[in-house]
Amino acid sequence: MRAIVLKEIGGPENLVLADVPVPQIKDNEVLVQVKAISINPVDAFVRRTKEALNWVYSYKGTEEHIILGWDVAGIVTEAGRAVTKFKKGDEVFGNFKFVGQANAYAEYVAAPETEMVMKPANVSFKEAAGATMSALTAWVSIVNVGEIKKGDKVIIHGASGGVGHFAVQFAKHFGAYVIGVASGQNREFVLSLGADEFIDYQTQRFEDLVKDADLVHDTVWSDDDKHLERSLRSLKPGGTLLSLVIYPDPVFVEQARAEKEVAVLRVNVSPNPTYEQDLESIGRLLSSGEVRTHISHTFPLEDMPKAHAIIQTKNAVGKIIVTP
């Protein structure tokens, strides 16, 4: 089968097309013919960072093929002997073996049955693949950890991105008042998702405009605690600060609790004991049309380096999809 392999740690050009064996499935796995692959910022981070590759892949440097990726949608072509959930021909999607070696950049993948769910019939493979890691991250943050409820005022940073554009939609689904923060060029897109207000982070300081948020969903990759401190200032006493990238300093966490009664929580999408239920809930929202996957770019498998060149900017709008 065709797959994209990482020939060495470094830039997008190190992702090359190769022929590799079709994976052998275990008793609890299904073999999936991949129809769409979703690309995430963590993919690019792992590609260029040896420590990260060691973390997710147990990288030794002697592997014949390093295949990245975790998010797919496709068709079951074979089911292991212990599989009861799926049969040949079922259309499925999922984010599997994260954090670990999933080998998703390929025409076929071997996935545990517990980490895939049925794709709604009226949702495309591209849309389903896009609503895996990004959508799950937003769901875990906004719903599971943030416990969002009707009437909450919520700030969504990076509201035009892969995670952010789902977070806006989920927050609106639960009846929140949503303030989307992104660059000015994405104003109309963020508002089209249902955001009630928009803040251009390039020209405005959100913490000067909002002082009474119940939740802040903070996805900013830089500035470490400095950005978290700004988010803290936009919360009312008793609010919740959800940090998706930065691991908050324990002193900062304790001060936020003591001085403002704000809970500062680090959000991890994995391990997630409600993974299947969460992904099925996302699938239902996609099927009903209440939530949509915005796809900004689609590339064929051989153009994976182009997909990575965009995702590593951390400025991609919505989702980037690759099709084998």
Stockholm file with secondary structure:
# STOCKHOLM 1.0

chainA/1-324         MRAIVLKEIGGPENLVLADVPVPQIKDNEVLVQVKAISINPVDAFVRRTKEALNWVYSYKGTEEHIILGWDVAGIVTEAGRAVTKFKKGDEVFGNFKFVGQANAYAEYVAAPETEMVMKPANVSFKEAAGATMSALTAWVSIVNVGEIKKGDKVIIHGASGGVGHFAVQFAKHFGAYVIGVASGQNREFVLSLGADEFIDYQTQRFEDLVKDADLVHDTVWSDDDKHLERSLRSLKPGGTLLSLVIYPDPVFVEQARAEKEVAVLRVNVSPNPTYEQDLESIGRLLSSGEVRTHISHTFPLEDMPKAHAIIQTKNAVGKIIVTP
#=GR chainA/1-324 SS CEEEEESSSSSGGGEEEEECCCCCCCTTEEEEEEEEEEECHHHHHHHHCHHHHHHHHCCCSCCSCCCCCCEEEEEEEEECTTCCSCCTTCEEEEECSSSSCCCCSBSEEEEEGGGCEECCTTSCHHHHHHTSHHHHHHHIIIIIITCCCTTCEEEEETTTSHHHHHHHHHHHHTTCEEEEEECGGGHHHHHHTTCSEEEETTTCCHHHHCSCEEEEEECCCSSTHHHHHHHHHTEEEEEEEEESSSCCCHHHHHHHHHHHCCEEEECCCSSCTTHHHHHHHHHHHHHHTSSCCCEEEEEEGGGHHHHHHHHTTTCCCSEEEEEC
#=GC SS_cons         CEEEEESSSSSGGGEEEEECCCCCCCTTEEEEEEEEEEECHHHHHHHHCHHHHHHHHCCCSCCSCCCCCCEEEEEEEEECTTCCSCCTTCEEEEECSSSSCCCCSBSEEEEEGGGCEECCTTSCHHHHHHTSHHHHHHHIIIIIITCCCTTCEEEEETTTSHHHHHHHHHHHHTTCEEEEEECGGGHHHHHHTTCSEEEETTTCCHHHHCSCEEEEEECCCSSTHHHHHHHHHTEEEEEEEEESSSCCCHHHHHHHHHHHCCEEEECCCSSCTTHHHHHHHHHHHHHHTSSCCCEEEEEEGGGHHHHHHHHTTTCCCSEEEEEC
//
